[in-house]
Amino acid sequence: MNHLRDAIRGVPDFPKPGILFRDITTLLKDGRLFQQAVDLFAERYAPRKVSAIAGIESRGFLIGSALAYKLGCGIVLIRKAGKLPAPTYTETYALEYGEDRIQIHRDALSEGDRVVLIDDLLATGGTMRAAVNLLKHFEGVEILEAGFLIELADLGGRKQLADVEVFSAITF
């Protein structure tokens, strides 16, 4: 696990002064490490009979697509508002300055689906909280877990997700 952690670049003062940005592109560009990261999730979720991965825009799409392929299940997209062409459910969530919205197609999931939510990073938990709320619009859908490549533990995002299982491969 440390080799994956070591492959993630820290970029100081991005996107603003005082922030240390955890850049996963340095891990993704190494095929062997990217494969190991996806395999880590696949080993965790293979026994759980996952029917869909819900990837959160945009880096959640990268990990989620590879994971869905590996598990042989579908991927559904959770996107920023205005990006999906068919009728959607929408959730609004707070940002440091203002708010944002994410959406999912209303026909993305069906009763009986077993879903893992995937994103690259758990920070304050606002985006994933909104994603969990989106999935609650679907009757009979089971949220198995919210999975992250990275968790910034000091920011307390897990507290926002007390009603779902959370897995983080790497913690800073």
C-alpha positions as CSV (number, residue, x, y, z in Angstrom):
1,M,0.0,0.0,0.0
2,N,2.9,2.4,0.7
3,H,4.1,2.2,-2.9
4,L,0.7,3.5,-4.0
5,R,0.8,6.2,-1.4
6,D,4.3,7.2,-2.4
7,A,3.2,7.5,-6.0
8,I,0.8,10.3,-5.2
9,R,2.3,13.7,-5.7
10,G,1.7,16.5,-3.2
11,V,1.3,19.9,-4.9
12,P,1.6,22.8,-2.5
13,D,-0.7,25.9,-2.7
14,F,-3.1,24.4,-5.3
15,P,-5.8,25.4,-6.0
16,K,-5.1,28.2,-3.5
17,P,-2.5,29.1,-0.9
18,G,-2.3,26.7,2.1
19,I,-3.8,23.7,0.3
20,L,-1.7,20.6,-0.4
21,F,-3.3,19.0,-3.4
22,R,-3.0,15.2,-3.7
23,D,-2.4,14.6,-7.4
24,I,-3.3,11.0,-8.5
25,T,-2.1,11.6,-12.1
26,T,1.4,10.4,-11.0
27,L,-0.2,7.1,-9.9
28,L,-2.5,6.8,-13.0
29,K,0.4,7.3,-15.5
30,D,2.1,4.2,-14.2
31,G,0.2,1.2,-15.6
32,R,1.4,-1.2,-13.0
33,L,0.4,1.0,-10.1
34,F,-3.0,1.9,-11.7
35,Q,-3.6,-1.8,-12.2
36,Q,-2.7,-2.5,-8.5
37,A,-5.0,0.2,-7.3
38,V,-7.9,-1.1,-9.3
39,D,-7.1,-4.7,-8.3
40,L,-7.2,-3.7,-4.6
41,F,-10.8,-2.5,-5.1
42,A,-11.8,-5.5,-7.2
43,E,-10.5,-7.9,-4.6
44,R,-12.6,-6.1,-2.0
45,Y,-15.8,-6.0,-4.0
46,A,-15.7,-9.2,-6.1
47,P,-17.4,-11.3,-3.3
48,R,-20.1,-8.7,-2.8
49,K,-22.1,-9.3,-6.0
50,V,-21.9,-5.7,-7.2
51,S,-24.2,-4.9,-10.0
52,A,-23.1,-1.3,-10.6
53,I,-20.3,1.1,-9.9
54,A,-21.4,4.7,-9.5
55,G,-18.5,6.9,-10.5
56,I,-18.4,10.5,-9.4
57,E,-17.2,13.1,-11.9
58,S,-14.5,13.1,-13.0
59,R,-11.7,11.1,-11.4
60,G,-14.3,8.6,-10.0
61,F,-15.0,7.8,-13.7
62,L,-11.4,6.7,-14.2
63,I,-11.2,4.3,-11.3
64,G,-14.9,3.3,-11.5
65,S,-14.7,2.4,-15.2
66,A,-11.7,0.2,-14.7
67,L,-13.3,-1.4,-11.7
68,A,-16.6,-2.1,-13.4
69,Y,-14.7,-3.7,-16.3
70,K,-12.8,-5.9,-13.8
71,L,-15.9,-6.9,-11.9
72,G,-18.0,-7.4,-15.1
73,C,-20.7,-5.0,-13.9
74,G,-22.1,-1.7,-15.2
75,I,-21.0,1.8,-14.4
76,V,-23.4,4.7,-13.9
77,L,-22.3,8.3,-14.0
78,I,-22.8,10.9,-11.3
79,R,-22.1,14.2,-13.1
80,K,-22.1,17.9,-12.4
81,A,-25.5,19.5,-13.2
82,G,-26.4,20.0,-16.8
83,K,-24.1,17.3,-18.3
84,L,-26.6,14.4,-18.5
85,P,-29.0,14.4,-21.5
86,A,-32.0,12.4,-20.1
87,P,-34.2,13.2,-17.0
88,T,-32.2,13.3,-13.8
89,Y,-32.3,13.4,-10.0
90,T,-30.4,16.3,-8.6
91,E,-28.7,16.9,-5.2
92,T,-27.2,20.2,-4.1
93,Y,-24.3,20.3,-1.7
94,A,-22.3,23.0,0.1
95,L,-18.8,24.1,-1.1
96,E,-16.5,26.3,0.9
97,Y,-17.9,29.3,-0.9
98,G,-21.3,28.6,-2.2
99,E,-22.8,25.3,-3.5
100,D,-22.8,22.9,-6.4
101,R,-25.1,20.3,-7.8
102,I,-24.7,16.7,-9.1
103,Q,-27.1,14.6,-11.0
104,I,-27.8,11.0,-12.0
105,H,-30.1,9.7,-14.8
106,R,-33.5,8.6,-13.4
107,D,-33.1,5.3,-15.2
108,A,-29.5,4.6,-14.1
109,L,-30.4,2.0,-11.5
110,S,-33.2,-0.5,-10.9
111,E,-34.7,-2.3,-7.9
112,G,-32.3,-4.9,-6.6
113,D,-29.1,-3.2,-7.8
114,R,-26.1,-3.5,-5.5
115,V,-24.0,-0.4,-5.9
116,V,-20.5,0.8,-4.9
117,L,-19.9,4.5,-5.1
118,I,-16.3,5.4,-6.2
119,D,-14.4,8.6,-6.1
120,D,-10.7,9.4,-6.0
121,L,-10.7,11.5,-2.8
122,L,-12.6,11.8,0.5
123,A,-12.0,15.3,2.0
124,T,-15.0,17.0,3.7
125,G,-17.5,14.4,2.4
126,G,-19.9,16.9,0.8
127,T,-19.8,15.4,-2.7
128,M,-20.1,11.8,-1.6
129,R,-22.9,12.8,0.8
130,A,-24.8,14.3,-2.1
131,A,-24.1,11.1,-4.2
132,V,-25.5,8.9,-1.4
133,N,-28.6,11.1,-1.3
134,L,-29.0,10.7,-5.1
135,L,-28.9,6.9,-4.8
136,K,-31.6,7.1,-2.1
137,H,-34.0,8.2,-4.8
138,F,-33.9,4.7,-6.2
139,E,-36.3,2.3,-4.4
140,G,-34.8,-1.1,-3.6
141,V,-31.2,-0.2,-4.5
142,E,-28.6,-1.2,-1.9
143,I,-25.5,1.0,-1.4
144,L,-22.8,-1.5,-0.5
145,E,-20.0,1.0,0.2
146,A,-18.4,4.4,-0.7
147,G,-14.9,3.7,-1.9
148,F,-12.0,6.1,-2.2
149,L,-8.5,5.9,-3.4
150,I,-7.4,8.6,-0.9
151,E,-8.8,9.9,2.3
152,L,-7.7,13.1,3.9
153,A,-8.5,12.0,7.5
154,D,-8.0,15.4,9.2
155,L,-10.9,16.9,7.1
156,G,-13.5,14.5,8.7
157,G,-15.4,13.5,5.6
158,R,-16.3,10.1,7.2
159,K,-18.6,11.9,9.6
160,Q,-20.8,13.0,6.7
161,L,-21.2,9.4,5.7
162,A,-22.2,7.7,8.9
163,D,-25.0,5.8,7.2
164,V,-22.8,4.0,4.7
165,E,-19.7,1.8,4.8
166,V,-16.6,3.7,3.8
167,F,-13.3,2.3,2.4
168,S,-10.2,4.3,1.7
169,A,-7.2,2.6,0.1
170,I,-4.8,5.3,1.2
171,T,-5.0,7.8,4.1
172,F,-3.1,11.0,4.5
